Amino acid sequence: MRNLYVPYPAVIKTINEETYDTKTFSLVFQDGKRQQEFRYKPGQFIELSLLGYGESPISIASSPSQIGYIELCVRRVGRVTEALHRLSDNDIVGIRGPFGNGFPVEQMRNKNLVFIGGGLGLAPLKSLIRTVFANRRDFGKVTILYGARTPSDLLFRDELAVWGNTDNAEVLVTVDVGSSDWQGNVGVVTTLFSKTAISAQNAVAIICGPTVMFRFVIQELFKIGFAEEAIMLTLERFMKCGIGKCGHCNIGPKYVCLDGPVFSYKELKGLPGAL
């Protein structure tokens, strides 16, 4: 039985630079048995620790179908992540988890899926997107709307191209501020709604990004006809302990680390500080 209080040592196998301040780390547990036992759902997170620096909650970016390693996409924003970005291949980190509830994948089967990601919010969505494409026949049309601050902030460029070229899938990308060589859309992510035909019929919308983005995206989804229970959100909160003890991530009566980080809009509506 897994011990949620104890971090397990994991080895960094590869590091991929996504942007000037964001890297993807591929990790393998030192203990082969732990690697085999580690099971997670898209949308769950882990607590990553570095000796002498502390712990940080990080969403799992890989899919459960990717056996043998896990991926974490990490932006350099604080003490722990700054130290993590200085590490190299074969260095050791600690991992506790997985934590949280994950996406209701079974309820999404045979439905059309609309992903809306902002900035680093594409990383938590990536696990579910990869799961969907690994089981392509089980899902309907996939639409991915992704926005970043500038072209240099865009994540997973190669995978975005692959996803966009997959049968019955569409990927639209925008940036808040363009550059001299940027040929794509300029504007916030909601400007992409007018550039595609999204139907609420037999569909689920999945959102992750800055909290300020949620309200405007949800308004657009309501205009299209999405029901409150058909809008899923994954929240970004500082989930310090991961087990509902410290209180850092509570919103009203709910703890993001236990009851989330995935919620339906219907669950969050009216909770103070949720959106």
Backbone bond lengths (Angstrom), bond angles and torsions (degrees), N, CA, C in turn:
res aa  C-N    CA-C-N  psi(-1)  N-CA   C-N-CA  omega(-1)  CA-C   N-CA-C  phi
1 M - - - 1.475 - - 1.528 109.56 -
2 R 1.327 116.66 134.34 1.459 120.36 -176.65 1.518 111.29 -69.68
3 N 1.307 116.53 142.46 1.456 123.35 177.55 1.532 108.24 -101.02
4 L 1.328 116.83 110.22 1.455 121.25 -175.43 1.524 112.98 -74.59
5 Y 1.323 117.37 -8.72 1.459 120.73 -178.56 1.534 112.33 -93.37
6 V 1.326 117.08 -14.56 1.467 121.26 -172.13 1.530 110.46 -111.54
7 P 1.344 118.26 125.19 1.460 120.07 174.51 1.527 111.14 -76.50
8 Y 1.329 116.26 136.88 1.461 121.56 177.73 1.527 108.85 -98.13
9 P 1.337 118.71 136.56 1.468 121.01 179.75 1.532 111.50 -65.87
10 A 1.320 114.84 135.70 1.469 121.18 177.08 1.517 108.92 -134.03
11 V 1.327 115.78 145.17 1.463 122.88 -177.10 1.525 110.22 -100.09
12 I 1.317 116.49 133.55 1.470 120.78 173.46 1.530 108.51 -75.18
13 K 1.319 116.26 118.18 1.467 120.66 -179.49 1.529 112.21 -93.06
14 T 1.319 116.26 -43.13 1.473 119.95 177.75 1.518 109.62 -143.64
15 I 1.320 115.47 155.05 1.471 122.27 176.06 1.524 107.58 -132.01
16 N 1.324 116.11 126.66 1.457 120.82 179.16 1.525 109.24 -118.14
17 E 1.319 116.99 124.54 1.457 120.96 178.22 1.521 109.46 -80.16
18 E 1.333 115.68 113.66 1.463 120.77 179.34 1.527 111.11 -83.47
19 T 1.343 115.28 -48.24 1.459 121.49 178.44 1.528 107.58 -142.34
20 Y 1.316 116.25 -173.17 1.470 121.30 -178.61 1.523 112.27 -64.25
21 D 1.351 118.48 -20.84 1.463 119.65 -178.14 1.529 113.55 -131.42
22 T 1.331 117.31 12.85 1.464 121.04 -176.33 1.524 110.68 -135.61
23 K 1.328 116.10 131.86 1.459 121.80 179.36 1.529 109.81 -129.85
24 T 1.339 115.60 152.39 1.457 121.90 172.24 1.518 108.65 -107.29
25 F 1.332 115.26 125.43 1.462 121.86 -179.08 1.525 109.46 -108.79
26 S 1.334 116.63 128.46 1.457 121.77 172.37 1.517 108.44 -98.39
27 L 1.335 117.09 127.97 1.456 122.52 -171.53 1.525 111.41 -126.45
28 V 1.323 115.02 146.29 1.462 122.23 175.57 1.521 107.63 -132.18
29 F 1.321 117.90 133.64 1.460 120.63 177.80 1.525 110.51 -66.39
30 Q 1.335 115.33 141.46 1.466 119.59 177.11 1.522 110.97 -62.51
31 D 1.317 115.83 -37.55 1.463 121.86 179.68 1.526 108.82 -85.04
32 G 1.332 116.74 113.13 1.455 120.80 -178.91 1.514 113.07 -58.79
33 K 1.334 117.15 -34.41 1.462 120.91 178.73 1.518 110.37 -65.81
34 R 1.339 116.02 -42.06 1.465 120.06 178.07 1.524 110.36 -62.21
35 Q 1.330 116.65 -39.14 1.462 120.38 178.41 1.525 110.54 -60.66
36 Q 1.323 116.80 -42.63 1.459 120.62 179.79 1.525 111.88 -68.33
37 E 1.330 116.72 -34.32 1.464 121.17 -176.74 1.525 112.96 -81.80
38 F 1.330 116.67 -19.09 1.464 119.86 -175.39 1.531 109.72 -70.24
39 R 1.317 116.56 111.91 1.459 122.88 -179.78 1.518 108.81 -124.65
40 Y 1.308 116.45 138.36 1.449 119.65 -179.38 1.519 110.63 -147.56
41 K 1.320 115.53 165.08 1.456 122.51 177.63 1.525 108.90 -112.80
42 P 1.324 117.96 150.67 1.466 119.23 173.97 1.525 110.33 -55.81
43 G 1.325 115.72 132.04 1.451 120.51 -179.52 1.515 113.93 103.62
44 Q 1.342 117.84 -14.54 1.453 119.88 177.66 1.529 110.75 -79.26
45 F 1.335 115.56 168.80 1.462 120.46 -179.17 1.518 109.86 -134.88
46 I 1.329 115.31 167.66 1.463 121.57 175.40 1.524 108.44 -124.24
47 E 1.322 115.54 166.01 1.465 122.00 170.09 1.520 106.95 -105.02
48 L 1.330 116.05 116.36 1.458 121.84 -179.46 1.525 109.07 -98.75
49 S 1.335 116.61 130.86 1.459 120.44 -178.05 1.521 112.01 -122.19
50 L 1.319 114.54 148.25 1.458 122.59 174.22 1.517 107.73 -130.36
51 L 1.321 116.41 126.48 1.456 121.59 -177.02 1.524 110.02 -57.27
52 G 1.327 115.16 125.49 1.456 120.40 178.56 1.513 114.49 90.96
53 Y 1.342 117.28 -7.66 1.467 120.94 -177.77 1.521 113.51 -121.03
54 G 1.340 117.74 -32.23 1.455 119.83 179.06 1.506 112.69 118.38
55 E 1.341 115.00 -159.69 1.462 123.09 -176.93 1.515 110.76 -123.50
56 S 1.332 115.12 155.25 1.456 120.32 176.23 1.527 109.12 -146.09
57 P 1.344 118.28 134.64 1.467 120.74 177.24 1.518 110.35 -76.93
58 I 1.330 116.88 132.04 1.463 121.44 -177.58 1.526 109.25 -138.86
59 S 1.317 116.34 130.79 1.460 121.14 178.43 1.523 110.55 -69.24
60 I 1.314 115.85 146.43 1.466 121.11 176.74 1.525 108.44 -82.38
61 A 1.327 116.65 123.39 1.462 121.50 -176.69 1.521 112.83 -93.69
62 S 1.328 117.06 -20.15 1.460 119.65 179.50 1.521 110.01 -79.97
63 S 1.329 115.66 169.27 1.458 121.95 177.95 1.518 109.49 -100.95
64 P 1.340 118.22 148.24 1.468 119.90 174.53 1.521 113.37 -56.04
65 S 1.330 116.91 -20.14 1.470 120.22 178.34 1.525 112.17 -74.58
66 Q 1.334 117.30 -14.11 1.466 121.83 177.65 1.526 108.67 -88.39
67 I 1.301 116.17 87.05 1.458 122.52 -173.22 1.530 110.38 -78.56
68 G 1.331 115.82 138.87 1.460 120.44 173.44 1.505 115.35 106.19
69 Y 1.329 118.19 -12.37 1.457 120.22 178.19 1.519 109.35 -162.41
70 I 1.327 116.59 163.93 1.457 121.13 172.70 1.518 108.67 -125.09
71 E 1.313 115.98 152.93 1.461 121.84 179.63 1.521 110.13 -116.66
72 L 1.319 114.82 139.76 1.451 122.57 175.25 1.525 108.36 -127.87
73 C 1.315 116.70 126.27 1.464 121.08 176.24 1.520 107.12 -101.43
74 V 1.334 116.42 118.05 1.463 121.04 -167.83 1.524 110.89 -127.20
75 R 1.333 115.10 127.05 1.460 120.84 173.81 1.526 109.36 -92.06
76 R 1.296 116.87 142.60 1.465 123.39 -179.05 1.532 108.84 -81.88
77 V 1.352 115.12 98.43 1.468 118.75 -174.47 1.516 113.93 -134.19
78 G 1.317 120.08 -5.19 1.453 120.44 -177.02 1.511 111.98 -160.93
79 R 1.324 115.93 -172.16 1.463 122.61 -173.64 1.532 112.17 -55.97
80 V 1.331 117.28 -50.83 1.470 120.39 -176.79 1.526 111.17 -69.30
81 T 1.324 116.50 -46.42 1.466 118.91 -176.73 1.529 111.70 -70.27
82 E 1.330 117.04 -31.28 1.475 119.78 174.53 1.525 109.38 -61.21
83 A 1.342 116.20 -44.67 1.468 120.36 179.88 1.527 111.03 -67.06
84 L 1.320 117.04 -39.53 1.467 120.79 178.52 1.525 111.14 -60.62
85 H 1.314 116.84 -40.85 1.470 121.15 -178.76 1.526 112.35 -66.82
86 R 1.326 117.34 -17.01 1.459 119.99 177.97 1.533 112.42 -87.86
87 L 1.327 117.35 -7.16 1.455 120.82 -178.14 1.524 111.62 -79.23
88 S 1.332 114.54 167.56 1.469 121.63 -178.26 1.525 109.42 -130.06
89 D 1.325 115.38 176.71 1.460 120.66 175.03 1.526 110.14 -54.42
90 N 1.329 114.78 141.74 1.476 124.42 177.79 1.526 113.92 77.96
91 D 1.332 118.25 -1.61 1.456 119.87 172.53 1.532 109.37 -73.63
92 I 1.343 115.40 160.78 1.461 121.48 -172.71 1.523 110.81 -111.23
93 V 1.330 115.79 137.52 1.460 122.51 172.58 1.525 107.73 -128.33
94 G 1.323 117.40 170.06 1.457 121.82 175.53 1.518 110.42 -109.11
95 I 1.335 116.73 144.93 1.464 121.18 179.87 1.529 109.77 -132.53
96 R 1.340 115.61 126.48 1.466 121.95 168.82 1.527 109.05 -111.55
97 G 1.305 116.49 146.04 1.456 118.88 176.31 1.515 112.26 127.82
98 P 1.311 117.60 -163.97 1.473 127.20 6.92 1.529 112.18 -78.98
99 F 1.345 114.67 159.79 1.448 121.89 -179.11 1.527 110.60 -124.33
100 G 1.317 115.66 162.48 1.457 121.26 175.26 1.514 113.02 90.73
101 N 1.342 115.08 179.68 1.458 120.66 -172.63 1.525 114.88 -98.47
102 G 1.323 119.09 -24.22 1.465 120.84 -179.54 1.520 113.03 74.63
103 F 1.328 115.73 175.37 1.463 122.27 179.77 1.526 110.59 -80.97
104 P 1.326 117.70 146.29 1.469 121.10 177.36 1.526 110.97 -79.04
105 V 1.318 116.34 74.06 1.464 121.80 -172.69 1.524 112.01 -58.00
106 E 1.319 117.31 -42.45 1.462 120.04 -177.66 1.523 111.33 -61.40
107 Q 1.327 117.15 -37.00 1.460 120.61 179.47 1.524 112.04 -71.53
108 M 1.320 116.90 -16.87 1.460 120.95 -178.68 1.524 112.95 -91.21
109 R 1.302 117.19 -10.53 1.467 120.11 -177.46 1.528 110.54 -61.25
110 N 1.331 114.82 141.69 1.466 123.69 179.85 1.525 113.31 68.09
111 K 1.324 116.87 12.62 1.460 120.85 177.45 1.521 111.19 -109.97
112 N 1.329 115.83 156.80 1.451 121.07 170.81 1.525 108.15 -78.96
113 L 1.320 116.30 141.18 1.463 120.56 -174.63 1.530 110.26 -121.20
114 V 1.317 115.41 132.97 1.461 121.76 177.86 1.524 107.89 -119.27
115 F 1.318 116.71 112.47 1.460 122.41 178.77 1.522 109.17 -98.57
116 I 1.336 116.64 130.37 1.460 121.19 174.94 1.521 107.81 -124.84
117 G 1.324 116.20 113.46 1.457 121.29 -177.33 1.512 111.81 -121.60
118 G 1.316 115.70 142.33 1.462 121.13 176.47 1.505 110.68 -125.46
119 G 1.334 117.82 123.51 1.456 122.03 177.21 1.515 112.54 60.58
120 L 1.333 116.10 -130.67 1.460 121.27 179.91 1.529 111.44 -68.16
121 G 1.325 117.68 -10.51 1.453 121.50 178.53 1.517 113.95 -62.18
122 L 1.330 118.01 -14.51 1.454 119.34 176.14 1.524 111.40 -71.13
123 A 1.328 117.79 -23.91 1.463 120.81 -177.42 1.531 112.67 -64.57
124 P 1.351 120.15 -49.84 1.463 119.17 176.08 1.526 113.07 -62.69
125 L 1.348 117.07 -30.61 1.464 120.39 178.37 1.522 111.62 -72.96
126 K 1.317 116.58 -25.59 1.458 121.29 -174.38 1.519 111.66 -59.87
127 S 1.327 118.18 -37.74 1.461 120.96 179.96 1.524 110.82 -60.91
128 L 1.338 116.87 -43.60 1.462 120.37 179.14 1.522 111.34 -71.50
129 I 1.331 117.07 -40.70 1.466 119.84 179.24 1.525 110.43 -60.12
130 R 1.321 116.94 -44.32 1.465 120.43 178.67 1.526 111.16 -64.22
131 T 1.326 116.67 -37.94 1.463 120.32 177.96 1.523 110.66 -63.34
132 V 1.319 116.26 -42.23 1.467 121.07 179.48 1.525 110.96 -63.21
133 F 1.331 117.39 -45.91 1.460 119.79 -178.86 1.523 112.47 -71.44
134 A 1.332 117.43 -24.82 1.459 120.57 175.92 1.530 111.57 -74.70
135 N 1.341 115.86 -17.92 1.467 121.83 178.74 1.531 108.34 -128.67
136 R 1.329 115.21 52.38 1.461 121.79 -166.52 1.528 113.80 -56.15
137 R 1.323 118.67 -37.92 1.462 121.10 -175.98 1.526 113.12 -69.89
138 D 1.322 116.63 -13.65 1.466 120.00 -176.92 1.522 113.27 -87.09
139 F 1.346 117.07 -3.96 1.453 120.63 -175.72 1.523 110.34 -133.06
140 G 1.333 115.64 158.88 1.454 120.78 178.92 1.517 112.10 -85.20
141 K 1.320 116.04 -144.63 1.464 120.26 -178.86 1.523 110.50 -67.28
142 V 1.327 115.72 141.88 1.459 122.11 177.46 1.531 108.94 -114.32
143 T 1.311 115.79 122.48 1.466 122.03 175.91 1.524 108.22 -117.98
144 I 1.328 116.13 128.27 1.467 121.36 -179.63 1.520 108.67 -120.84
145 L 1.325 115.86 118.44 1.461 122.36 175.34 1.525 107.12 -110.82
146 Y 1.314 115.88 121.10 1.465 119.64 -173.41 1.512 110.50 -132.82
147 G 1.326 115.78 131.29 1.454 120.84 178.10 1.516 112.16 -127.75
148 A 1.317 116.25 143.60 1.459 122.19 176.22 1.532 108.25 -134.14
149 R 1.318 115.40 169.07 1.462 118.94 -176.60 1.519 111.59 -68.05
150 T 1.331 117.11 -48.69 1.464 122.34 179.27 1.526 108.59 -138.05
151 P 1.329 118.85 167.73 1.469 119.97 175.97 1.524 113.46 -56.42
152 S 1.330 117.65 -34.10 1.470 120.19 -178.99 1.523 112.51 -72.81
153 D 1.348 117.36 -10.35 1.463 121.48 178.80 1.524 112.74 -94.66
154 L 1.323 118.63 -2.88 1.461 121.39 -176.90 1.524 110.89 -69.71
155 L 1.326 115.60 133.48 1.463 122.37 179.33 1.527 111.05 -99.14
156 F 1.312 115.84 156.23 1.472 123.99 168.98 1.535 112.64 51.42
157 R 1.305 116.69 46.69 1.460 120.53 -176.54 1.531 112.34 -57.71
158 D 1.328 116.99 -43.79 1.466 119.75 -178.62 1.517 110.92 -63.93
159 E 1.324 116.57 -43.71 1.465 119.49 -179.24 1.520 111.75 -68.96
160 L 1.308 118.02 -35.23 1.459 120.21 175.87 1.526 110.61 -57.89
161 A 1.329 115.95 -41.38 1.466 120.14 178.69 1.522 111.11 -65.94
162 V 1.324 116.93 -41.81 1.469 120.77 178.87 1.521 110.55 -64.26
163 W 1.328 117.07 -46.56 1.465 120.75 179.83 1.526 110.69 -60.21
164 G 1.328 116.22 -41.57 1.460 119.73 -178.49 1.505 113.63 -67.16
165 N 1.332 117.29 -22.22 1.466 121.58 179.13 1.517 112.79 -96.55
166 T 1.335 116.89 6.81 1.457 121.27 178.17 1.520 109.74 -83.01
167 D 1.318 116.72 145.94 1.460 121.54 -178.69 1.529 111.12 -58.47
168 N 1.325 115.85 135.54 1.465 123.57 177.41 1.526 111.82 60.14
169 A 1.334 115.70 39.27 1.462 121.16 177.63 1.521 109.15 -139.34
170 E 1.321 115.45 151.93 1.456 121.64 -179.75 1.524 108.87 -141.84
171 V 1.329 116.35 134.86 1.464 121.98 178.41 1.524 108.60 -125.68
172 L 1.319 116.22 124.48 1.453 122.13 176.09 1.528 108.41 -121.74
173 V 1.337 115.75 135.13 1.462 121.38 -174.58 1.523 109.59 -126.27
174 T 1.324 116.17 142.76 1.457 120.91 176.61 1.521 109.71 -141.02
175 V 1.330 116.09 160.43 1.469 121.67 174.01 1.520 108.27 -130.68
176 D 1.328 115.77 149.08 1.466 119.74 178.90 1.519 111.40 -67.61
177 V 1.335 115.66 -39.62 1.467 121.71 -178.66 1.526 107.97 -130.33
178 G 1.311 117.29 123.31 1.461 121.17 -178.02 1.516 111.96 -82.73
179 S 1.325 114.34 -176.55 1.464 121.74 176.45 1.516 108.00 -136.22
180 S 1.317 116.25 174.84 1.460 119.84 -175.69 1.523 112.95 -62.41
181 D 1.336 117.51 -27.62 1.455 120.03 -178.89 1.532 113.40 -106.54
182 W 1.326 117.15 9.57 1.463 120.28 179.57 1.526 109.90 -83.19
183 Q 1.324 116.54 123.36 1.460 122.11 -177.03 1.528 112.74 -102.65
184 G 1.317 117.03 -6.23 1.463 120.33 -173.95 1.513 113.54 -90.81
185 N 1.336 114.36 -165.96 1.459 121.83 -177.50 1.527 110.85 -71.25
186 V 1.319 115.48 145.76 1.463 121.70 174.63 1.522 107.70 -120.44
187 G 1.311 116.10 125.90 1.458 121.60 -178.93 1.515 109.71 147.18
188 V 1.321 116.57 170.23 1.457 120.27 178.85 1.524 109.79 -68.07
189 V 1.334 116.33 166.82 1.461 120.40 -171.33 1.529 112.47 -62.69
190 T 1.326 118.02 -27.42 1.465 119.64 179.95 1.529 112.67 -67.30
191 T 1.335 118.09 -18.19 1.468 119.81 177.44 1.523 111.54 -68.95
192 L 1.319 116.97 -14.35 1.466 120.04 -179.99 1.530 112.64 -78.92
193 F 1.323 117.80 -18.04 1.463 120.26 -178.46 1.534 111.71 -61.05
194 S 1.327 116.52 -34.70 1.461 119.92 -178.24 1.527 112.48 -77.39
195 K 1.333 116.64 -7.31 1.466 120.68 -176.56 1.517 112.79 -101.49
196 T 1.314 117.04 7.07 1.455 120.99 178.21 1.524 108.98 -149.50
197 A 1.309 116.36 164.86 1.469 121.52 -179.76 1.520 108.75 -106.78
198 I 1.318 116.51 101.59 1.459 121.85 179.89 1.523 108.83 -105.70
199 S 1.315 116.38 130.30 1.457 121.93 176.65 1.521 109.80 -110.99
200 A 1.320 115.94 143.60 1.460 120.76 177.48 1.525 112.12 -83.96
201 Q 1.318 116.82 -9.68 1.463 120.11 -177.72 1.530 110.71 -67.70
202 N 1.308 116.43 125.51 1.465 123.04 179.18 1.531 111.39 51.51
203 A 1.330 116.58 43.87 1.470 120.47 -174.81 1.523 111.01 -133.28
204 V 1.321 114.13 154.49 1.464 122.74 174.06 1.524 107.64 -127.98
205 A 1.331 116.92 135.12 1.457 121.92 175.54 1.521 108.99 -105.18
206 I 1.333 116.03 136.68 1.455 121.99 -177.66 1.522 107.96 -125.39
207 I 1.346 116.95 124.19 1.457 121.68 -172.00 1.524 111.01 -123.23
208 C 1.335 116.78 138.72 1.452 121.44 169.68 1.523 109.03 -152.44
209 G 1.316 115.30 135.09 1.454 119.96 -179.79 1.514 109.51 165.69
210 P 1.324 117.42 -165.74 1.463 120.44 177.63 1.527 110.56 -59.14
211 T 1.317 116.89 141.73 1.463 120.94 -177.84 1.515 112.29 -56.28
212 V 1.331 117.34 -35.25 1.460 120.78 -178.49 1.524 111.72 -61.77
213 M 1.321 117.00 -23.20 1.465 121.41 -178.75 1.521 112.47 -77.99
214 F 1.335 117.00 -27.63 1.467 120.97 -172.14 1.521 112.63 -56.86
215 R 1.313 115.71 -49.14 1.467 119.79 -174.24 1.521 111.92 -56.96
216 F 1.333 116.43 -43.96 1.460 120.11 -176.21 1.530 111.81 -73.31
217 V 1.333 116.65 -37.48 1.462 119.96 177.48 1.523 109.88 -66.03
218 I 1.320 117.38 -43.72 1.464 121.17 -179.64 1.524 110.70 -62.56
219 Q 1.322 117.64 -38.87 1.463 120.64 176.66 1.527 111.20 -59.18
220 E 1.335 116.75 -42.74 1.464 120.75 178.33 1.522 110.89 -64.44
221 L 1.324 116.71 -39.74 1.467 120.14 -179.99 1.520 111.24 -67.26
222 F 1.320 117.57 -37.62 1.462 120.79 176.64 1.532 110.76 -63.43
223 K 1.332 116.59 -39.26 1.472 120.35 178.31 1.525 110.88 -59.58
224 I 1.334 115.69 -36.38 1.464 120.65 -179.38 1.524 110.67 -74.92
225 G 1.331 116.86 -26.27 1.457 119.46 178.55 1.509 115.56 117.02
226 F 1.337 118.22 11.84 1.454 120.85 179.52 1.531 110.23 -68.57
227 A 1.326 116.24 136.19 1.455 121.54 175.34 1.526 109.82 -78.50
228 E 1.321 116.57 159.01 1.459 120.94 -177.63 1.518 112.13 -59.58
229 E 1.332 117.28 -37.43 1.462 120.81 -178.36 1.524 112.56 -78.05
230 A 1.341 117.68 -10.34 1.467 121.76 179.43 1.519 112.21 -96.16
231 I 1.329 116.61 6.34 1.461 121.98 177.24 1.519 107.77 -112.21
232 M 1.336 116.77 115.20 1.455 122.49 -178.79 1.523 109.35 -107.31
233 L 1.321 116.29 139.03 1.457 121.49 178.95 1.512 109.64 -129.01
234 T 1.323 116.60 143.26 1.455 120.00 171.05 1.528 107.29 -114.11
235 L 1.315 115.95 121.44 1.463 121.95 -172.03 1.516 112.13 -88.97
236 E 1.309 114.94 145.26 1.458 121.47 175.07 1.523 107.98 -104.85
237 R 1.311 116.52 106.62 1.460 122.47 177.07 1.528 108.13 -132.88
238 F 1.336 116.45 160.29 1.464 119.24 177.69 1.524 108.89 -81.84
239 M 1.325 116.11 93.75 1.459 122.95 -176.02 1.520 108.49 -90.84
240 K 1.334 116.00 82.31 1.460 122.32 -167.30 1.529 113.42 -64.87
241 C 1.338 117.39 -46.61 1.468 118.46 -176.23 1.527 112.48 -97.19
242 G 1.320 117.93 -31.72 1.458 121.81 179.65 1.516 114.14 84.35
243 I 1.328 118.32 -5.81 1.463 120.13 -174.49 1.531 112.50 -127.76
244 G 1.323 118.19 19.75 1.452 121.85 173.15 1.516 115.84 74.76
245 K 1.317 118.36 24.01 1.464 121.19 -177.10 1.540 113.81 -104.99
246 C 1.319 117.56 -33.46 1.470 119.07 -170.64 1.523 112.95 -85.75
247 G 1.332 118.11 -24.88 1.454 120.99 178.54 1.508 115.73 82.15
248 H 1.327 118.75 3.43 1.463 120.99 -178.09 1.535 112.89 -65.05
249 C 1.336 116.74 -29.41 1.464 119.40 -170.81 1.521 113.61 -109.52
250 N 1.342 118.32 12.96 1.463 117.64 -175.87 1.524 111.21 -75.80
251 I 1.327 115.39 143.02 1.461 123.45 173.40 1.527 106.01 -129.15
252 G 1.338 116.01 106.94 1.451 119.16 -173.62 1.526 109.06 62.28
253 P 1.334 117.35 -129.13 1.463 120.90 -179.09 1.519 113.88 -85.89
254 K 1.317 117.94 -0.86 1.464 121.02 -173.93 1.530 111.79 -106.36
255 Y 1.324 114.59 148.99 1.458 122.30 172.85 1.529 107.94 -109.57
256 V 1.319 116.42 124.12 1.463 119.73 -177.89 1.520 110.90 -61.15
257 C 1.332 117.95 -35.62 1.459 120.50 -176.79 1.532 112.40 -70.63
258 L 1.332 117.75 -24.45 1.464 121.11 -179.50 1.523 112.31 -105.22
259 D 1.337 116.66 -50.85 1.459 121.34 -176.96 1.528 111.66 -82.67
260 G 1.298 117.49 -18.98 1.462 124.19 178.99 1.514 109.35 -121.50
261 P 1.340 119.18 -151.49 1.467 124.96 8.25 1.521 114.42 -77.61
262 V 1.358 117.51 -2.32 1.458 120.70 -179.60 1.527 109.42 -94.11
263 F 1.331 115.70 127.18 1.460 122.35 177.27 1.526 108.86 -135.88
264 S 1.315 116.59 157.25 1.459 120.19 166.23 1.527 107.72 -86.30
265 Y 1.324 116.06 156.44 1.465 118.78 177.31 1.523 110.31 -59.51
266 K 1.330 116.82 -34.53 1.451 120.53 -179.36 1.530 111.05 -60.90
267 E 1.335 116.96 -36.76 1.470 121.39 178.91 1.528 111.85 -69.34
268 L 1.324 116.86 -35.25 1.468 120.81 -174.22 1.524 113.97 -88.98
269 K 1.320 115.88 -21.56 1.459 119.64 -174.52 1.532 110.52 -55.01
270 G 1.306 115.99 125.29 1.453 120.95 176.66 1.506 115.35 89.65
271 L 1.331 118.65 -9.66 1.462 119.97 178.93 1.526 108.98 -77.94
272 P 1.325 118.32 130.44 1.473 120.72 -177.67 1.519 111.90 -64.73
273 G 1.330 116.21 129.22 1.451 121.72 176.13 1.513 115.23 79.33
274 A 1.342 117.21 4.33 1.468 118.95 -176.92 1.518 111.86 -76.20
275 L 1.336 116.97 -40.90 1.468 121.26 -174.77 1.519 110.52 -128.17
